[in-house]
Amino acid sequence: MNASPTRARTIGTRHMAAAGHYLAAQAAFQILEAGGNAVDAGVCGGIALGVLQSEYVGFAGVAPIMIQPAATGETITISGLGHWPKAASLETFHRDHGGQIPPGILRTLVPAAPEAWITALERWGTMRFGDVAAAAVRFARDGFPMPVLTSRIITKAEENYRRWPENEKIYLPNGKPPQPGDLFVQSDLGGTIQYMIDEEASAKGDRMAGLQAARKAFYTGDIARTLIRYHEENGGWLAAEDLADFRVAVEAPLSVRFGDFEVFTCGPWCQGPLLAQTIRLLDGIDLGALGHNDPAYIHMIVEAFKLAYADRHAYVGDPRFVDVPIAGMLDDTYIAERRKLIDPKVAHPGMPKPGRPGGGAWHGELNLRETAPADEIAQLDTSYISVIDSQGTVFSATPSDGSAAGPVIPGLGFVASTRGAQSSTDPSIPCVLAPGKRPRLTPNPAIARRDGHWVMPFGSPGNDVQPQAMMQVLLNLFTFGMTPQDAVEQPRFATFSYPRSSAPHPYSPGLMNLEGRFADETASRLRAMGHDVAIWPDWEYAAGAVCAILHDLSSGTMEGGSDPRRPTAVIGW
């Protein structure tokens, strides 16, 4: 799709929000203006994204969060990822579904986003749930104009939406996909969020008591009872104890250095280690000397990612169930050995064999067979929001889970998290599903920081492409000195030479996509190196949609970048 490469630079000195939808950025900014901090604003925008981009973000989906409170400067993560119900059965998928995890109720995880947002508010926020969720209720009940991209995605997924009556009623009003500019209303979803607000308002006690009441409304109250009843009546696995016992994990991030700065990623319950490992691999290569987006430069980045995807495939899974050798995967000696495997002139024909990092015990075989690309609707997408407030608190979150891969729960207006699609049914893979286990999540918010100089939350939608888009923007900024807006607008590329995270996990050995703005000569030279190059449109939404806010700590200025590939925006002053 066409998009403008000439958005104005957005520079401020007080506070700023950047999000995957312009109304979410506006809602977050209004919270900042009302005296809320970055966590209040980020939660507001994140909940709003579950309404504004419900084709790709679920109110009852996933919401991994990274926060750096100004008071401590310590970066923390909130997993925001649910687990398989206790009744989940790997055998069922092999016996009844040919080893696949089909769209529908059986891929449902415990919804994690409401718990993640409320946990963030409890620990680092200042406002009530009702304060920050009010914008989402307005967008749901009053409606908002349908964006061009959302209309396009719903149209592509039309047959998926027709599988379930409630999905069809909401997403195909009057029997057809909504057109750009149509008012899009989600009344039941607005009512669900309002119920949580009302329960909070009726709670006796302080702000914490109110937040606890909002949590109970979802996980043990009427919402939970409606959700469980639907599963009981339709052959689902979700039970009351799965919801009542659920809590997100709050933990330290991974941290790696690139040049003179540090990048924080989430842990091995998601693909954060993939970004971290690729950063380490590329830190030993003089990419600047190769020239920005030169074929040799693109080749080196893609080949580094292939190595990291191989280790992701072999080692990364829920660390509560899997002994992930994360220290070995990021070890200097191991990284140097893996980096030597990159041939600067010849592409690896597929995904390389995984390495053997210290503590690693990969004994499998890569019996990977090329498979046809899956319906893109099955490849779960995402959104993103980042906020920095006047005190310097930083918020970065990548909420996700769409509405075309599972049933909308009648009366609730949402699809309970279908992120079970990012588990495997292969027992030799660390992300194989099991009761109580989390899948290996693709959403992975990040924060980059050079102590005393600058800090930058950044992230992107894009499924497996997320870390590739984020890495390219990081290099555009700090290797080539671009502004944030210029950095996110540069032509983008991506490799697909690995089994994808989402079912049915298609594998395309050697495949590389280039946006159409690259010169024909670039594609020709990459093909000569052995890459199977395919051309995307000039501004391809599947290439990611990075948002970032760069806070210069010496001058006090903040500068945002928002990706024109999707309806993103950055607002600040």
N, C-alpha and C positions, 0 to 999 in steps of 0.2 A: 504494500500500500504506500501511497505517497505521504510524505511528512516533511515538515519544514526543517531545514538544517540551520535556521537563522534565529532561533529563540534568543531573546536578550539575556545577557548575563544577569543573574540575580545575586546581589551582594547586600549584606546587612550587617548590623553591629549588635543587635539585641537578641533575637531568636529566629529560628527558621525550621520549616518542615518541608520534606520532599516525599511524595507518595506516588503510588502506581495509578491513582485516579485523582484528578484535580479537585474534586469535591472532598475527598479524604484529606488532602493537603490543606484545604480551606478549613475543614472542621478542626483539624489539629491546631492550626494557626489561631483559630478563635479561642481554643482552650488556653493557649499561651497568652493571648491578649487578656483573657479573663483572670489571669494570675496563676494558672496551673503550671506545673513544671513539665519537663520533657517526657516523663513517664505518663503523666495524665494525658498529655497531648498525643503521645504515641499510641496509647491504648484507645483513645477516642478514634484516631484515624484508622487503627487496625480493625476495630469493630465495624467501623463504617465501610471498610473494604469488603467485609462479608456481606454487605448489602449491595454496594455499588458495583462490585465485580464478582457477584455470586456465581457466575459461570466458571470461575477459577478459584474462588475463596469461599470457604464455608464458615458461617457463624459457629457451627459445631464441628469445625475441622481442626487443623493444626495451626500452631502459632509459635514457632521458635523465636525467642527474643534474646537480645544482647543489650545489656545496660552498663554504662560507666557513670556511676554517681559522682557528682562534683565533690561531694564531701570526703570521699575516700580515694577517688581515682582508680579504684580497683574494678576491673572488668569482670562481669558475671554473666552467666547464661541461664535462661529458663527453657527447658526442653520443649514444652508446648506440643508434645507428641504423645498420642495415646498408644495403648497396647492392645493386643488381641484379647478378646474375651476369654474367660477361663474355660469355656466350653468349645473353643475353636479346635478344629481337627484337621491336621495335615492329611490324614487318610481320606477324609471326605473329598478333598480336591483331586486326589489321585483316583479314587474309586468312581466318583460321579462326574468329574469334569476334565478327564484326560490330563491331569497334572497342571491345569490352568486355574487361575483365580479369576472367575468371570465377573463382569459387571453385575452389581446387585447387592443384596443385603448381606451376603456371606463375606464380603470384603470389609465389613464395618469394623472399625476400631472404637475404643472408648473415646468419645469426643474430648479433645484436650484444650481447645482454644479458650472457652470460657474460664476454665481453671487457670490458664496461663495469664490471661488479662487480669483476673482478680488477684492472683498472686503478686503480679507486678505492682498493682495499686496498693496492696497491703504493705509491701516491703519498702517501696520507694516512691509511691504516689502521695498526693495530698488531697485528692478529690474523691467524691463518692462515685459508685458505679453509675448512678442515675445522671450525674453531671456529665460523665464522659460518653455514656451510651445514648444520650438524648438525640444527637445528630443522626445516629443510625436509625432510630425509630422514625424520625421525620423522613429520611430518605426512603424507608420501607413503606410507611403508611401513605405519605403524600406523593411518593414517586419522584423520579428524576428522568431527564431526557436520556434515551438510549444512545450510548456511544456507537460510533461506526464499527469499531472492532468487536464490541460485545455482540452487536447484531450479526456480524459476520460469523462469529464463533457459534452462536446459538443456531444460526442457519445451517452451518456445517454439521452440527450435532442434532439436527431435527429428529432423526429417527431414534436416536438415543433417548431424547426427551419423551418420545411417544411410548416408551416402554412402560411408563408408570403414570397413572392418572393425575396425581398431584403435580408431577413435574410438567406434564403437558398443560395443565390448567394455568400454571404460573408462567412458564417460559414460552408457551405458544398460545398467547391470548387470542381469542377469535380464530383459533385453529391454525395459526401461522406464526412464524418468528416475528418478533417486534422489529420494526424498521428504525433506522437512525432518526433520532428526534422524537420518537414516540415516548409518551409517558409510561414508565415501567414501574408498576406497583407490586409490592410483596406484603400484603396485609397481614397474613398469618405470621410471618417472620417479625413484623413490627409488633404484633401482639405478644409474641414470645419474649422479646427483649423487654417490652413494657411490663410484663409479669415479673420479671426479675427486678426491675426498678421498683415496682410496687411493693414487692416483698422486702426489699431493702428499706423502703420508706416506712414500712409498718413495724420494723424491728425496733426493739427497745435497746437503748444503749448508744455507744459512740460510733464513729465511722467504721471501726473494725467490726463491730457487731452487725452493722448494715451490710458490709461486704460479705460477711459470713452468711447472712440471710440470702443475699443474691446467689452465692455459690450453692447453698442448699436448694434454692428454687430450681436450679438446673439439675443437680446431681442426686437429690433425694425427694424433691417436691413434685409438683404436677407435671413439669417437663419430663422428668425422669420416668414417671409412671406412664405417661403417654408413649414415650419412646420404647420402654420395655414391653408394654402391651402390644405394640406394633410388631416387635421382634417375636414375641410369643405366638402371635397369630399368623406370622408369615415365614416361619422357619428360620429366624435369625438366632444368633448366639448370645447377643448382649443380654445381661441379667442385672438385676438391681444391685447385687454386690459388686459387679464390675464398676458401676458408676459411683456408688457410695464410698468405695475404698480408694478412688483414684486421686492421686496428687502428682503434679509435675515435679521434675527434678530441677533444683537450683544448684549450680555447680560452676567451677572454674572453667574458662575456655582453654583451647589450645593456643599457643603463642609461638610464632616463628618470626625471624628477622629477614628483611629484604633490604639490602643496602644499609642505610642508616635509620631505618624505621622498623616498626613492629606491626605485625598483622595478627589480630585475634579472630579465631574461627570457633565454631561450635565443635563438640566432641564427636566420637565415632558412632553415636546414635543417628548421625546424619552424614552428608558428604563433605562436612567441613574439613576432615583430614585430606580429602582430595585437593582442595584449594591450598591447604598448608603444605602438602608435599610438593605440589607443582611450584609454589613459590620458592621452596628450598632448591628444587632442581634448577630453576631459572636464575637463581641468585648467583650461580657460578658461571654464567654465560654473559658476555658483553653484547647484550641485545641492542644497545644504542648504536654500536658500530655496524650492525647489520642493516640499519635503516628502517624507519617506521613502515610497517606493512609491506616491506620487500618480501619476495618469495622465500628468501633464506630465513628471514625473521619469522614469518608465518610457520614455516616448516619446523623450526626449532621449538616454538611454543606448542605446536600440535604434537610433536614427538614426545615432549616432556609430559603432556597431558596423557598420552597413551600409556606411558609407564605408570603414572599415578592411577589411572583407571584400572590397570591390571592389579595393582595392590589393593585398590578398593574392592574389586571383585573377590579377591582371595582372602582378605583379612577383616574388612569392616562390617560390623554388625552390632547389635545391641550389647554394650559392654556389661550389662547385667547377666547376659547369657554367654557371651563370647569373650575370650581372652584376646583382646585386640593388641597387637604389639606396637602400639602407637609410638613409644619412645624409639624403638628400633627403626620404624618407618621414617622418622625425622632425624635420625642420627647422622652426623657429618660424614662418617666413613661410608655408611650405607648409601647415602645420597650421592656421594662422589662416585661410587661404583656404578650406581644406576645411571648417572649422567653420562658415563663413558659409553653406554649402550646406544646413545643417540648418534646416528650417522648424519653428519651435516648435509649430505647430498642425496641420500636415499631414504625413502619413507619405509617404515616397517609395514608389511602388507596387511596386518590386522592388529589385534591387541597383543602386545608382547606377553611373554610368560611373567607371572609375578616373581618378585625377588624373594629373598629369604632374610628379612630383617631380623635383628636380634630378638629372640623370643617368638619368632614366627614359626608356624608348624604347617605350612601349606604342603600337602602331599597329594593333592588332586591332579587331574589332567585337564588341560584346556581343550576339551572336545567340543569346541564351539563351532556351530554351523551357521553359515549366513542365512538370515531369515528376512522375509519381506518386511518393509517398514510397516508398523502398526498404524491403524487409524489414529490420526493425531489427537483426536478427542480422548482417546484412551491414555494418552501420555499427559498425566496430571500437570497442570500449570499452577501459577502462583501469582502473588503480588508482593509489594514491598512498601515499607514506610520507615523514614528516619527523621529524627528530631534532635535539635540542640537548643537548650534554653539559655537564658541570660546568666545563669550561674555556672554553666558549662557541663551540666549533665547531658549525657549522650544516650540516645535510644535508637535501636536498629532491630527491625522485625520483618519476618517473611511469612505472613499468614497464607494459608493455602487450603485446598480441597474444593472441588467444584460440584456442580449439580447435575452432570450428565451421566455419571457412572454408578449412581445408586438412587434409591427411592426417596423423594421428599416425604417426610413423616406427616401424615394428615393432621392438620390443626396446628402444627409447629412451624411449617414453612421452611424447614431446612433439611438438607441431607446430612445424616450423621457421618462422620469421617470415613471416607472410602480409601484411606491411605494404606489399607492392607494390601493394595495392589503393588506396593513397593517392597513386599516380602517376596521370597522365592519359595517354590515347592521342592527345590532340589536339596536334599539333605547334606550334600557336600559343600554348599554355599553358606557362609556365615550368617547371611540375612534370611535363612530359611525360617518360615513361620513356626510359632509355638505358642501355646496358651500363655498369656501374660507378657509376651515378648513384643518389643517394638520393631517395626520395619526399619530399614535404612532409609532415612528421609532425605529427599533432595533439597528442600529449602534450607538455606544456610546463611543467615545474616552475618555480617562481619563489621569490624571496626579496625581501622589502621591508625597508628599513632607514632609520632616522633616526639618524645618527651620534651616538654618546654617549648616546642615549636608549633605543632599542629595536631589535630585529631580529625578523623573522618569516618563517620558511619557510611556504609555502602552495601548494596545488595541488588538482587535482580530476580525476576521470574525466569522461567525457561527450562524447568525440569533439569536434565543432566547438563544443559548448556549454561546453567547459572554460573558455576565457577569459571567457565571459559570467558563469558562476558565480563565478569568482575575482574578477572586477571588482565584482560585487554585494557579496561578502563584504568586500572591501577598503573599499568605501564605507560599508557598515554599521559597520565598525570605526572608521574614521578621519574620516568625515564626520558620523556620527550617534552615535559614542561607545559603541557596544555592546561587550559582552564577546565573546570569541571564540566561545563556545558559542551565545550569542544571535544572533551575526552569521551563523553557518552555518544556523541554524534558521528564518530569516525566509523568507516565501513568495518564490518565485523565478519569473522569466520568462525567455524566450529567443526570439530571432528566428531564422528559418530562410530568410531572404530572400537566399540566395546558393547557388551550387552547392556541395554538401557535399563534404568531402574524400575520403570513401571511395566506391569504385565501388559502384553505377553513377552516382554524383555527382548525386543528385536535386536539383531546384531548385523551391522553393515561394515564388514572389514574394509578399511582403507577409505571410507567415505569422508569427504570434507566438503562442507558448504561454504561458499563465498557469496556475500551480498553483491548484487549486480553493479554496484559502484566501483568495484575493482576493475582494473584494466584487463582486457583480454589476454595481454601478455603475462600478467600475473598468474592467471589460471593455466595458461599453456606451460609456463615454467614449473608450476607445481605438479602438473600432470607428468611432466618429464621426470620429476623426482619420484614418481610412483604413487602419487595421491589420486584417488578417484574423485575428481572435482565435479560438484554439481553447483548450479547457480541459483541462489535465492533471488527474490525481488530486491529492488534497491534498498528498501527500508523494511526488513522482515521482522515481524513481531516475535517469531520463534528464535531469533538471534539474541533474545534477552531484552530487558528494558531497565537499564541500570539507573538508579537514583543515588545521589551522594550529596553530602554537605561537608565542605572543607572549612574547618575553623582554624584560622591563623591566630595562635595564642599570643603572639607578640603584638600584633596590630589590633586584635579583637574583632576583626572582620570575619564574616561567614559568607561563603559562596557556594551556591547549590548548582547541581546539574540534574536535569530531568530528561528522560529519553523520549524522543519524538516517535519512536516505534509503537508506543502505546499512549493512552490518554493520561500521561503523567503530568505532574506539575511540582514546582518548588515555590514556596511563599515565605518571605521573611522581610525584616527591616532592621 
